[in-house]
Amino acid sequence: MIRIQKIFHREQWRIGVYFPKDPVAISKLKRIGGTWSATNTCWYLDYSKEAYNLLLSQFESIEIQ
């Protein structure tokens, strides 16, 4: 299960993506431009409609917090 939430990181709003360590999910996130945040211990994308739609296209089940 992928969980997303709005986070403030590097002076901008981002979509934080949280999930148990999974190489397939990591590969999908990298393909759509995801970046690892050691500070927040999550992957993140820019906070935009385009990034959100990319997440929806890559993952079947997303829980929004």
C-alpha positions in Angstrom: 0.0 0.0 0.0 1.3 3.4 -1.0 0.5 6.3 1.3 0.9 9.9 0.2 0.7 13.2 2.0 1.5 16.8 1.5 4.9 17.7 2.9 7.1 20.9 3.0 10.6 20.0 1.8 13.4 22.1 0.4 11.3 25.3 0.6 8.5 23.9 -1.5 5.3 21.8 -1.1 5.8 18.2 -2.2 3.9 14.9 -2.4 5.5 12.6 0.1 5.3 9.0 -0.8 5.5 6.4 2.0 5.6 2.6 1.7 7.6 -0.4 3.0 10.9 -0.9 1.2 10.0 -2.4 -2.2 12.4 -2.4 -5.2 9.5 -2.4 -7.7 7.8 0.6 -6.2 11.2 2.4 -6.0 11.8 1.7 -9.7 8.4 3.1 -10.6 9.0 6.3 -8.6 12.4 6.9 -10.1 10.8 6.4 -13.6 8.4 9.3 -12.9 10.9 11.6 -11.3 10.7 10.6 -7.6 13.5 11.7 -5.3 14.5 10.2 -1.9 14.4 12.5 1.1 16.5 11.3 4.0 15.1 14.1 6.1 11.5 12.9 5.8 12.5 9.2 5.2 10.2 9.1 2.2 10.2 9.5 -1.6 8.7 12.7 -3.0 7.5 14.4 -6.1 6.6 18.0 -6.8 3.2 19.0 -5.6 1.3 19.2 -8.8 -1.7 17.7 -10.6 0.7 16.2 -13.2 2.8 14.4 -10.5 -0.4 13.2 -8.8 -1.7 11.8 -12.0 1.6 10.0 -12.7 1.3 8.4 -9.2 -2.2 7.2 -10.0 -1.0 5.7 -13.3 1.8 3.8 -11.7 0.2 2.5 -8.5 -3.2 0.7 -8.1 -3.8 1.4 -4.5 -3.0 4.8 -3.0 -4.1 6.0 0.5 -4.2 9.8 0.8 -3.5 11.3 4.3 
